[in-house]
Amino acid sequence: MNQYPLWKYVLIAVVILTGALYALPNLYGDDPSVQVSPLRGAPIDDESRMRVTELLKGEGITFKSFEMVPRGMLIRFNNTEDQLRAKDLIDEKMGDNYVSALNLSPATPAWLSALNAAPMYLGLDLRGGVHFLMEVDMVAALRQAGERYVSDLRSILRGEKVRYLSIAKTSSGNAVEIKFRNASDRDAASAIIRKEYPRLLLEPEERGGDAFLIVTISEQEVREIKKMALQQNVITLRNRVNELGVAEPVVQQQGQNRIVVQLPGIQDTARAKEILGATATLEFRMAVENADVQAALAGRPPVGTR
């Protein structure tokens, strides 16, 4: 009869018991829940918690537990009917400063959570959820880059006191056209632009006695702009996913201009689409001082402004 040292039997027993202990969270399933997250700096504190609690109790909606989580408030319910009623009530009464989303939260007991035991996170194929394939508008990204170059080139030439007659994007939108009185001003501008923006392509032209400089974005710069636009959208989508309180979300690039977003366990598809699809644009523009405000309001802004 083969016998092994006692410590080996003890080791096997410890491994089996530890594995069984940390597998227990998978047996408790999920609770229907509502994740409430703040928008535009709205507070998440005891006052907002009491407000939500009073709203639910006032409508006779019972909830299993109320938790303060890093991304806001998590309210667990015993059934999906109470969950749906609570979400509609919160959306109606809490205003536009908060966003609520339906979710499925692990029902792991507190004593197991204290041991860092958590259920295995399942993907869309096993748990369900939503899958988005989003395409980045590269045409808009290049158009905005062209507008930035117009503003930047105007500022640089003014700072260097190089005279020009006009500066604007071409009709095709792929280049910037600068008009000068003479070739000497154009050559001075070319030297400055080439120093500040070595990736831009400069092409001098002569038309009607005036000197022109056509500034085109190089292919290398176009690739960098597209890459940056894709990275910025990935970061933005990840921040928006945090509002939904999703565990183990997938936000990753697919191909040259697409982003895949997978949200396991999310029930509120419409709300997820609304949050992820929201458009946000941040622009910085220099203010024109000592201008005629009334003339600008009447549709006659100063030259070179918008």
Helices and strands as residue ranges (DSSP letters): H 6-23, G 24-27, E 30-38, H 46-58, E 65-69, E 72-76, H 80-93, G 95-97, E 98-106, H 110-113, H 124-127, E 129-135, H 138-159, E 166-169, E 175-180, H 183-196, E 200-207, E 210-217, H 219-244, E 250-254, E 258-264, H 269-276, H 293-297
